[in-house]
């Protein structure tokens, strides 16, 4: 390859090499300097006469990027060499020989990842800015990849003045949407600020020029005011023997534009255009004390606004930022913000640190904080070696998310471990339900294929494909699982509707039996979970339709219930009917009575408040005190009424109680009620009937109960059934 340099270019090469040594080589050992020189020469020869953009060679660009990496980011030999060789062919013998050295083993993977990032599709970047930032972070397991890419973009932006205006706007938009947020997210505030300034300058030159002009005018107008404000401070700080520097900071053009845009205000309404910063040269032990001394100087000279005071020295911000901020009333009754910090605090604030973006409330801090802390360590200790950085655990870099592309360039974020099927449901439910596979980066893969960040995924669908229960084990996203479950549930109901039609056709051929009765018999016979299970089995022929008539028309002997005879309570109590010598009613606290009957008008049960009434031809009847007829009988025939109370409960004694229920009619409601009473509560259902009309039902249930508490418990349980809105005890047994 023809080398870029000829004798007339010798001065350029020497100046570039000197610049590289001054920034990256001053702290290197002899062997490391030899590696650096070899990389410099390879870069010079491999790039040849290629131009990065008009008037800037690839070689010059690579050297400048390497200098930014070293000077502004404190990176070491591996990063600098990776920057120098980022765009040369790794198949070159000289490159292979250099990168084959054990000390430079990480360069190959860094250069490979730089290539991946450079080839990402960014045509839809403005709509997916946050996801693109996260994608780059997830692709870059090694932090040095991101830092080199940022340095590369910064140098690129410093040179785009040579491009035409359309290219400038396209590159500036990409920088503003991707690289500036990335620099901010990593706490590289100087780089972030410069990228934003350059992006605004080239993407909106008229706006940039207008705001820049106004800021210069403000700075000029305020020069005398600032000097007048600062002079007393200098005198007092010097009197206290504090070593200090005072700066006045004017807001950047991009920062002003961002505030104007976000708050929808005019330039004249931006009030915090400048601030005064007092920087103290103190040793670490006296930092806080010196800052508070300077604070006292400011507040003694100028009236403070207590509500605007911020103490980030006693308790630093979550991102580690340390400074005292106070707003005071200066000359001409103008408010001025004063920031007080030490030289160390100022350097860290200017360089930034890895946790700053988390303080700003952006997502991902928890997943990436451990990884980003490595950058903080680099910035705080520029002499740290690349090897120490490379040995850190990078598992947090990718967090728990991956970022993949659609064929159109849209970017989707998914959980780590997501499959083609997860992606398909993320794109659209219909695509997910018909997904039969995919092309990932141009290769056919099955629906269970696990995706990784940066993949380009094209879903393949089939009209014959439908979700099945196995799919639930092939997805990890809640969205996909919910969509699959919903489809399966809908499929079950569709199948059940088919079975229900079969059931209804068969039932229409059978006389004198209701639908609910038939369902109950079939569910009981086949020991099913409910009507839905019955209809599904009918639909897929696991139950033959011809069995329906045979089962529902059969009358098992145990279903036949004898008519209750109104003799004594003990005869009407089933299991207790043989206990004729044990009476349940006592009169006047002592004497037991026999030959009584429970009145059918109020149907009393053990636990009700009762009284006895002597009838003319039917002996003593036991009524509830709340009986509808009680008041009339006791007032008209007091001589025929007698006090009564329940005796001790006889084991095995039961009463018949009647409950009226009503609610919304729904499939299988009768089976639900009977199942709950019989199997859950273990109560004997003597009879049950439901009438349905207009989507609602009314029903009567007769059950055997032990006492009133038992009945109250039954009513409470009935009301807990979905669809039942009312359950009340009836006085009459009907």
MIFIGU-293699 format. One record per residue (C-alpha): residue in one letter; x, y negated, z negated. Coordinates in steps of 0.5 Angstrom, whole numbers, plus 2048, in hexadecimal, padded with zeros to 3 digits. Each point is the difference from the previous one (the first is absolute). Layout:
<sites>
aXYZ ...
</sites>
This chain:
<sites>
x800800800 x8037F9802 x8017FC7F9 x7FD7FA7FF x8067FC7FE x8067FE805 x8067FB7FE x7FB7FA800 x7FB8037FB x8068027FB x7FE7FA7FC x7F98027FF x8028077FE x8057FE7FB x7FB7FB7FD x7FB8057FF x8058057FD x8027FB7FB x7F97FE7FE x7FE8087FF x8068017FC x7FF7FA7FC x7F98027FE x800808800 x808801800 x8027FC7FA x7FF8057FB x801807804 x8068047FF x805801805 x7FD807803 x7F97FC800 x8037FA804 x802805805 x7F9803801 x7FE7F9800 x8057FE806 x7FE807804 x7F97FE800 x8017F9802 x804803806 x7FB805802 x7FB7FB7FF x8047FB805 x801806805 x7F9803800 x7FC7FA801 x8047FD805 x7FD7FB804 x7F98017FE x7FC7FB7FD x7FB8007FA x7FC7FA803 x8037FA804 x8067FD7FF x8018057FA x804807801 x7FE8067FC x8078007FD x8007F97FD x7F98027FD x8028067FD x8067FD7FD x7FB7FA7FD x7FB8057FD x8068047FD x8027F97FD x7F97FF7FD x7FF8077FD x8077FF7FC x7FF7F87FF x7F97FF7FE x7FE8077FE x8068037FC x801806804 x806805801 x804803805 x7FB805803 x7FA7FB801 x8057FB804 x803806804 x7F9802802 x7FE7F9802 x806800804 x7FE806804 x7F88007FF x7FF800808 x806803803 x800807802 x8018057FA x803805806 x8067FC801 x8068047FE x8037FA7FC x7F97FF7FD x8008087FE x8078007FD x7FF7FA7FC x7F98027FD x8038077FF x8047FD7FA x7FD8037FA x8007F97FD x7FB7FD805 x7FB806800 x7FA7FC7FF x8017FB806 x7FD805805 x7F98017FC x8007F87FF x8017FF808 x7FB805801 x7FB7FD7FC x8027F9803 x7FE803807 x7F98037FD x7FE7F97FD x8037FC807 x7FB805804 x7FA7FF7FC x7FA7FE804 x7FE7F97FD x7FB7FD805 x7FA8007FB x8057FE7FA x7FC7FA7FF x7FA8047FE x8048057FC x8057FC7FD x8008037F9 x800807802 x8067FE805 x8047FE7FA x7FE8067FC x802805806 x8077FD800 x8018017F9 x7FD807801 x805801806 x8067FE7FC x8028057FB x8067FC7FF x8007F87FE x8057FE805 x7FC802806 x7FB7FA7FE x8067FB7FE x803801807 x7FA800804 x7FE7F97FC x8077FD801 x800802808 x7F97FD800 x8037FA7FD x8067FF805 x7FB801805 x7FB7FB7FE x8067FB7FF x802801808 x7F9800803 x8007F9802 x803803807 x7FA804801 x7FA7FD804 x7FA7FD7FC x7FB806801 x8068057FD x8017FB7FB x7F98007FD x7FF808801 x8078017FC x7FE7FB7FB x7F98037FF x8038077FF x8057FD7FB x7FB7FC7FC x7FB8067FF x8068057FF x8077FE7FE x7FE7FA7FC x7FB8047FB x805805800 x8067FC7FE x7FB7FD7FB x7FE8077FD x8078017FF x8017FA7FC x8057FD806 x7FD7F97FF x8067FC804 x7FF805806 x7F88007FF x8007F8800 x805800806 x7FC805804 x7F97FC7FF x8047F9802 x802803806 x7FA804802 x7FC7FA7FF x8047FB804 x800805806 x7F98027FF x7FD7F97FF x8057FB802 x7FB7FA800 x7FE8027F9 x8078017FD x8027FA803 x7FB7FC7FD x8008027F9 x808800800 x7FF7F9802 x7FC7FE7FA x8048047FB x8067FC802 x7FC7F9800 x7FE8027F9 x8078027FE x8027F9802 x7FB7FD7FC x8018047FA x8087FF800 x8007FA7FC x7FA8037FB x8048067FF x8077FC7FF x7FC7FC7FB x7FD8067FC x807804800 x8047FB7FD x7FE8007F9 x800807800 x807800802 x8027FC7FB x7FD8047FA x802806803 x8077FE800 x8007FD7F9 x7FE8077FE x806803803 x7FC804805 x803803806 x7FB7FF805 x7FE7FE808 x7F97FD802 x7FD801806 x7FA7FE803 x7FC805804 x7FB7FE806 x7FB805802 x802804807 x7FC7FF806 x7FD807800 x7FE7FF7F9 x7FC7FA801 x7FD803806 x7FE8067FC x7FC7FC7FB x7FD7FB805 x7FD806803 x7FE8047FA x7FD7FB7FC x7FD7FC807 x8037F97FE x8047FB803 x8077FE7FF x7FF7FA7FC x7FC8057FB x8068047FF x8037FD7F9 x8068057FE x8047FE806 x8068007FC x8038027F9 x8067FE7FC x8058067FE x8057FF7FA x805806800 x8048017FA x807804800 x7FF8037FA x8038077FD x7FB8067FF x8007FF7F9 x7FE7F8800 x7FB801806 x7FA7FF7FC x8027FB7FB x8037FB806 x7FA801804 x7FB7FE7FA x8057FA7FF x7FF7FE807 x7F98007FF x8007FC7FA x8047FB804 x7FA800805 x7FA7FF7FC x8047FB7FB x8017FB807 x7F9802803 x7F98027FE x7FF807801 x7F9803802 x8008067FB x7FB804804 x805801806 x8068027FC x802807801 x8058047FC x803805804 x8078017FC x7FD8027FA x7FB805803 x803801808 x7FB801805 x7FE807802 x805800806 x8067FD7FB x8007F9802 x8027FC7FB x7FF7F87FF x7FD7FA7FC x7FB7FC804 x7FD7FA7FE x7FC7FA803 x8017F97FE x7FE7F9801 x8057FD803 x8017F8803 x7FB7FD803 x7FB8057FC x802806805 x8008077FE x806804801 x8018077FF x8078027FD x803807800 x8068017FB x804807801 x8078027FF x805801806 x7FF8087FF x7F87FF800 x8007FC806 x805804804 x7FB8067FF x7FA7FC801 x8037FE807 x802807802 x7FA8037FD x7FF8077FD x7FC806802 x7FA7FF7FC x7FE7F9802 x7FA802805 x7FD8057FB x7FF7F97FB x7FD7FD806 x7FB806800 x801804806 x7FF807800 x805806800 x8047FD7FA x7FF8067FC x802805805 x8067FC803 x8037FC7F9 x8058057FF x803800807 x7FF7F9801 x8047FF7F9 x806803804 x8007F9804 x8007FC7FA x8068047FD x8047FE807 x7FE7F9800 x8027FF7F8 x806804802 x8037FE807 x8068057FF x7FC8067FE x802806805 x7FB802806 x8028077FD x7FD7FF7F9 x7FA7FD804 x7FF806804 x8008057FA x7FA7FD7FD x7FA804800 x7FC7FD807 x7FA8047FF x7FC7FA7FD x8017FC807 x7FB804804 x7FB7FF7FA x7FA805801 x7FE7FD807 x801801807 x7FF7FC806 x7FE802807 x7FE7FE806 x7FA801805 x802800807 x7FD7F9801 x8057FD7FB x7FC8007FA x8038017F9 x7FD8057FB x8028017F9 x7FF8077FD x8028047FA x807803800 x7FE808802 x7FA7FE805 x7FF804806 x7FD7FF807 x7F98017FD x8017FB7FB x8027FB805 x7FA802805 x7FB7FE7FA x8047FA7FF x7FF7FE807 x7F8802801 x7FC8057FD x7FE802806 x807801803 x8018047F9 x7FB805801 x801802807 x8088007FF x803806803 x8087FE7FF x8047FA802 x8067FD804 x8057FE7FB x8067FC804 x7FE803806 x8008077FD x7FA8057FF x7FE8027F9 x7FB8037FC x7FB7FC7FB x8048027FA x8067FD802 x8037FB7FB x8017F9803 x8067FC7FE x8017F8800 x8017FE807 x7FD805804 x7FB7FF806 x7FA8047FF x7FB801806 x7FA8047FE x7FE806804 x7F88017FF x7FB806803 x7F9800800 x8008077FD x8047FE7FA x7FC7FF7FA x8038007F8 x8008067FC x8018017F9 x808802801 x8017F9802 x7FF7FD7F9 x8078047FF x8037FC806 x7FF7F97FE x8027FC7FA x7FC7F9801 x7FA7FF7FC x7FD7FD806 x801807804 x7FE8047FB x7F97FC7FF x7FF800807 x801808801 x7FC8017FA x7FA7FC802 x800803807 x8008077FD x7FA7FE7FB x7FC7FD806 x802807804 x7FD8047FA x7FA7FC800 x7FF800807 x801808800 x7FB8007FA x7FB7FC804 x800806805 x7FF8057FA x7FA7FC7FE x7FD800806 x801808800 x7FD8007F9 x7FA7FC802 x7FE804806 x8008067FC x7FC7FD7FA x7FB7FE805 x7FE807801 x7FF8027F9 x7FA7FE7FC x7FF7FD7F9 x8077FE7FE x8037F9800 x8067FE802 x8037FF7FA x7FE8077FD x803803806 x8077FD7FF x8008027F9 x7FF807801 x805800806 x8057FC7FC x7FF8057FA x800806804 x8077FF804 x8037FC7F9 x8017FA804 x8027F97FE x7FA7FD803 x7FC7FE806 x8067FD804 x8048077FF x7F9804802 x7FF7FC806 x808800802 x800808800 x7F9800804 x8047FC805 x806804801 x7FC8077FF x8038027F9 x7F98007FE x7FB803806 x7F97FC801 x7FC807800 x8028017F8 x7FC7F97FE x7F9803801 x8028077FC x8037FC7FA x7FB7FA7FF x7FA805800 x8038057FB x7FD7FF7F9 x8058027FB x7FC8037FA x8047FC7FB x7FD7F9803 x7F98037FF x7FE7FB7FA x7FA8027FB x7FB7FB7FF x8017FD7F9 x7FA8027FB x7FE7FA7FB x8008047F9 x8057FE7FB x8077FD802 x8048067FE x7FC804806 x8027FA805 x8078007FE x803806804 x8068037FC x7FC7FE7F9 x7FA803802 x8018067FB x8017FC7FA x7F98007FE x8027FF7F8 x8047FA801 x7FC7F9801 x8037FA803 x7FB7FB7FD x7FF7FE7F8 x7FA7FC7FD x8017FB7FA x8078027FF x7FF8077FE x7FB804803 x801804806 x7FA800805 x7FF806805 x7FB800806 x8027F9803 x8017FE807 x8047FB804 x7FB7FB803 x8017FF807 x7FE7F9800 x8077FE7FE x804807800 x8047FF7F9 x8078037FF x8048017FA x8037F97FE x7F97FC802 x7FD7FC7FA x7F9804800 x7F98017FC x7FB806800 x7F97FF802 x7FA8057FE x7FC802806 x7F9802800 x801807804 x808800802 x8038007F9 x8067FB7FE x8037FC806 x8077FD7FF x8007F9803 x8067FB801 x7FF7F97FC x8017FD807 x7FB804803 x7FB7FC804 x7FA8037FC x8037FF7F9 x7FE7F97FE x7F8802802 x8008077FD x8047FD7F9 x7FB7FA800 x7FA804801 x8018067FD x8057FF7FA x7FD8067FC x802805806 x8077FD800 x8068037FC x8077FE7FF x805805804 x807801801 x805805803 x8038057FC x807803801 x802802807 x7FF807801 x806803804 x7FD801807 x7FA7FC800 x7FF7FC806 x7FA7FB803 x7FE7FE806 x8017F9802 x7FE7FC807 x8047FB803 x7FF7FB806 x8057FE804 x8017FC806 x8057FD805 x803800807 x7FE806804 x807803803 x802806803 x8008067FA x7FE7FB7FA x7FC8067FE x805805800 x8057FB7FC x7FA7FF7FB x7FF8077FF x808802800 x8017FB7FB x7FA8027FB x801807801 x808801800 x8037FA7FD x7FB7FF7FA x7FE808800 x7F97FE7FF x7FA804803 x7FC7FD805 x7F9802800 x7FD7FC806 x8037FA805 x7FC7FD805 x8027FA804 x7FC7FC805 x8047FB805 x7FD7FA804 x8037FA803 x8078027FE x7FE8017F9 x7FE8067FC x7FC8017F9 x8018067FD x7FE8047F9 x8048057FD x7FE8057FA x8068027FC x8018047F9 x8037FC7FB x8028017F9 x7FE7F97FD x7FF7F9802 x8087FF800 x800805805 x7FB7FD804 x8037F97FF x807803803 x7FD803806 x7FD7F9802 x8067FD7FF x804805804 x7FA7FF806 x8017F9800 x808801801 x7FE804807 x8017FB806 x7FA7FF803 x7FB8007FA x7FE7FA7FE x7FB8017FA x7FF8067FB x7FA8007FB x7FD8057FB x7F9801802 x7FB8017FA x7FC805804 x803807802 x7FB800806 
</sites>
